[in-house]
Amino acid sequence: MSIIKACIFDLDGVIVDTAVYHYKAWRRLANELGFDITEEQNEQLKGVSRVRSLELILQWGGVVKTAAEQAELAQRKNEWYVEMISHMTPAEILPGAKEFLESCRAAGLKTALGSASKNSVTILDKIGMAGLFDAVIDGNKVNKPKPDPEVFLKGAEALNIPPANCVVFEDAIAGIEAAKNGGMKAIGVGSPKVLGEADLVISGLNEMSLEKLSAL
């Protein structure tokens, strides 16, 4: 049994829920291209890179674009998204997230963010939580998308903690797989039906405690 010395958190769906902003921006793009996307389709985009998300959306709409046109569309979507998140406030922190991070740090545990988002620093600043992470590894620092463990392994490395002593908090299947592929414990945030591969599943960080962490 490995003693947990570090907690690595995904951002979207764990600390905040920016999925609604992604959905609004992608939907606006789809509408401009002459079709619509559903919330069910949007679920398939969670934890997926911007480039791959656009590929899926274009497939759904039966729209073909050149690589240059795709790059321009992805950029436009991101500008809309950045504009929306620039108005975020601490009120958008998910229940229990800040409190659990504070209790981890008070107990001497290291904390890192491991997110595919290239806008994670902006979001952490807006919600006032930048100071609660010892390291931030985001889409600007990694090349391989989850389920590749790169983002979490870089997080462990930045914290100087072996992967076996790290636990990852994730709301996506690909994220749970990435944690496991990196030799880490994984706590799913969401539905047990979806995140059954995790070592423990909670509905939110408001359900998490240091006791549950030490029982892993």
N, C-alpha and C positions, 0 to 999 in steps of 0.2 A: 504493500500500500504506500503510495507516494503522498507526501505531505504537500498540500497546496500552498504555494508561496506567491503566486501571481494570478490575477484575473484579467482576461482579455475580452473586451466587449465589442461586439458589432454595434454599429450606430443605429441604422434604420430598423425600427421594430423592437429595439431593445432599450435604447436611451431616449430616442424620440421616434415619432412616426412621420417620416417625410414622404411615405408612399403616396399620400393624397396629392402632394405637389408634383411628384413624378407623373402620376396618372393624369392630372390636369394638363401638364405640359405635353405629354405624349398624345393625349386625346386632341388637344388643340392642333398639334402637328398632323395627326390623322385626318381631322376635319378639313384642314387646309388642302390635304391631298385627295379629298373627296369621299372619305369613308369614316367609320367610327370604330372605337375599340371599347370592349366591355370591361367591367371590373374583374370578371373572371379571367379574361385575357391578361389584364394587368397583373394578376397574381403570378402569372408565369414569368413576369419580368423582375420579380423580387430577387435581389442578390445577383442579377445578371448585368454585365457591363453595358455601357451606353451603346457601343457599336453593335453588340449582339442584340440588344433590345430593339434597335432600329431595324436590323435585318428581319427579326420576327414580325415586327409591325408591318413592314413593307410586304412580307409574305402574306400576312392576313388580309391585307388590302389588295393583293394582286398587283402591286405597283413595282415597276422595275426602275432603278436609278443607277447611274454610274457611281464609281467610287468617290469621285469629286463631289457629285451631288449629295451622296450619303453623308460625306464629311460636313457639308454645308448644313444639311438638315439636322444632324446631331448637334452641331454648334448652336443652331437656332433654338432647338429644344432646351439646351443647357442654359442659354441666356434667359429664357422664360423662367426656368426652374430657379436659377440664381436670384432673379428678381423677386420671386415668391419667398424664398428662404431668407432673404435679406430683412424680411419683416418678422421673423420668428422671435419669440420671447421665452423667458424661463417657464412661462405657463404651459409651454408645449412639452416639457420634460415628462416622460411617462411615469405613472405612479410608482414611487419607491426607488427609482433609479438613482437619484442624487443621494438619498439616505443610505442606500446600500453601498455605494461607492465611498461615501464618507466613513462608514463603519469598517470597510475593508482597509482603508488607509490608516484609520485609528488603530487597527489590529496589526499594522506593520506589513500588510500585503502590498505588493507592487500592482499597479494598474496600467493597462494599455488599451488603446482603441485599435481595432483591426477592422477596417472598413474599405469596401471597394469604392466608396464615394470620393470624388476629387474635391468635394466641397466641405469635407468634414470639419476642417479648422474654422471655416466661416460659421458653421452651425454651432460648434462648441462655444465660440465667442458670443454668438447671439443669445444662447441659452445660459451663459454664465458658468459653464462647466469645464472650461479649458484647463483650469488649475487642478482638476481632480485626476488627471492622467499623467503618469511618468513618461509615457511615450505615445506618439500618435503615428500609426502606420496606415496610410490610406492609398487611394488610387493613384496618387502622384509618386508613390514609392515602390509600387509593385507592378509586375508585368503579367503575372499569371492569375486568372480568375479562380475563385473557389469553384469546385472542390480541391483545387491545388492548395496545399497548406502554406504557400509562400507568405501571405499576409500575416498569419499567426506565428510562423517560425521567425519572421523578422521582428515581430512584437516581442517574442521570448528573448531573442538575441539582444534587442534594445534594452530590455529589462535585466539582462544577464542572469536569467533563470532558465534551467533546463526545461524542455518541453514537457517532460513527465511530471513536473511540478506546477504546470499551468492548467487552468480551466478556462474554457471559452464559453461565452454566452452568445447564443445565436438564435435567430428566428427563422432561418431558411435551411432547407434540407442540404443544399450545397455547402452551407457554412458548417453544419454538424459534420458532414463528410470531411471537410477540410481540416477541422480540429482533430478528428480521428486519424486522418492521413498523416498529421503532424505528430502523432503520439501523445495527444493531450486529452484530458477529460472534456466532455461537452455537456453543457446544460442548455436544453431547448427552451426558448421563450415563445409559448404559443400552444398549439394543440398537440396532445399526446398521439393522436391519430396520424398527424403529419410528421412529427419529430420523434418517432419511436426509437430511432437509433441512438438518441442521446442517453447519457448516464442518468439524467434526471430531467423532467419536464415541468416547468412552472408557467403560469399564465402571465406573469409579469415579475419584475424585480421587487415589487411590494410583497411577494411571497417568499423572497429569498432571505436567508439568515446565515450568519457565520457558522451556526451549528450544523445547518444542512451542508455547508461547504466542507466542514471537517469530517462529515459522515461519508463523503464520496469515496 
